[in-house]
Amino acid sequence: MFVSENLSVNEKNHLVIGKNDAVELAKEFGTPLYVLDEDLFRKNCRVYKNAMDKYYGGNGLVLYANKALCTLFTCRAAMEEGLGVDVVSGGELYTAIKAGFPMDKVYFHGNNKTADEIDFAVKNGVGCFIVDNVYELETLNETAKKYGVVQNIMFRIKPGVDAHTHSFIRTGQIDSKFGVALENGEAFEITEKACKMSNVKVVGVHCHIGSQIFDIEPFKEAADIMMNFIGDVKDKLGLEIEQLNLGGGYGIMYTENDDPVPYDEYIKHVSEVVKAAAEKRNVKLPFILMEPGRSIAAPAGVTLYTVGGVKDIKNVRKYISVDGGMGDNPRYILYQSEYEAVVANNASAARTEKVTIAGKCCESGDILLNDAMMPEIHVGDTLAVLATGAYNYSMASNYNRIPRPAMVAVSDGSARVIVKRESYDDLIKNDVL
């Protein structure tokens, strides 16, 4: 009935998230409200970890994507479930540090790390940099020299695999701002250059072909290409690559039209390619890293809103306005992303009319759902938008000076605030007269 397995309907006909009545959550904590099902979040972590243990014999590590949802709570939960973490900024790294994350399991990504971020990461003992370009490589080598360390690195490599997703989230082709390409020799040249440096050590290679992918074949193709590159590096440079990060991008179910592959199936099929290629190219099986991205956090999240207005433009469109919008979920205005919604206080009602769910920001494009079939909706209803655990809070803004929502974690019938709701004072705390 719903896109996430943790949702149900109780005897009041209210939406239930885990074991928590969504209407009661909205009353207790206010709206808009991010709700994260801790139990499902942790279950998703374990699905990946167990699959890695099964198909790679424990010779691997799952990295939680902080960019999808970064809080002290989620960092701590991922750590407790035995995952590593990938960070893409000084702020995400700082959050991981404050959460007590072991630095040897932190991998630092990004196509334009600043000198300050590089210094901060080296000083704090980050386990590995995923180096994007020559400028970063040279800066990192000098910074590591300053601190008297040899920094582990891997290179982000564009394998030339085209994932058929939205152009803004497609990253594996040569025309991408990320990484170095195989086709033009960049990847080999930067690896050779790094081998001659004294304060960096090339321990691995990394690729990522895109996001929200529902097909296994692109991942298998990328794995084969990367393993052959590892073989070439060994043959030509005498360098044995120890780690292979195969990225992620596994699709999730946002609407009933999405048909994702079970997460562990990706790992199973790709592991077969990796093992066969290692034998063929006579290289040792590398330590495998993978990045599930949104698929851990997204299904575990729901955003609750209160309906504030119903505007029926006869023979044109019916707008349902809520007390949030692009400030707490910018994915529609960025990608025209589709979601499903439920009237939380009338959860099993028949969907009888086509409406557009609009946000409150002063933008015509501030839409959450466009032309969605919904039950009749009234002012004051609680609306739940599903599968919002990733790239909602993390991409939220204060556009129109609207405070960002609170976030609560629910587990086994209890709920607690893990991110406080912003106040008006929070909005002006950095302003200077």
Helices and strands as residue ranges (DSSP letters): E 7-9, E 15-17, E 20-21, H 22-29, E 33-37, H 38-56, E 60-65, H 72-80, E 84-87, H 90-98, G 103-105, E 106-108, H 115-123, E 128-131, H 134-147, E 151-158, G 167-169, E 180-181, H 186-195, E 200-206, H 217-237, E 243-248, H 263-281, E 287-291, H 294-297, G 298-300, E 301-313, E 317-322, H 331-335, E 341-343, G 344-346, E 353-358, E 367-374, E 382-386, G 393-395, G 399-401, E 406-411, E 414-419, H 424-428
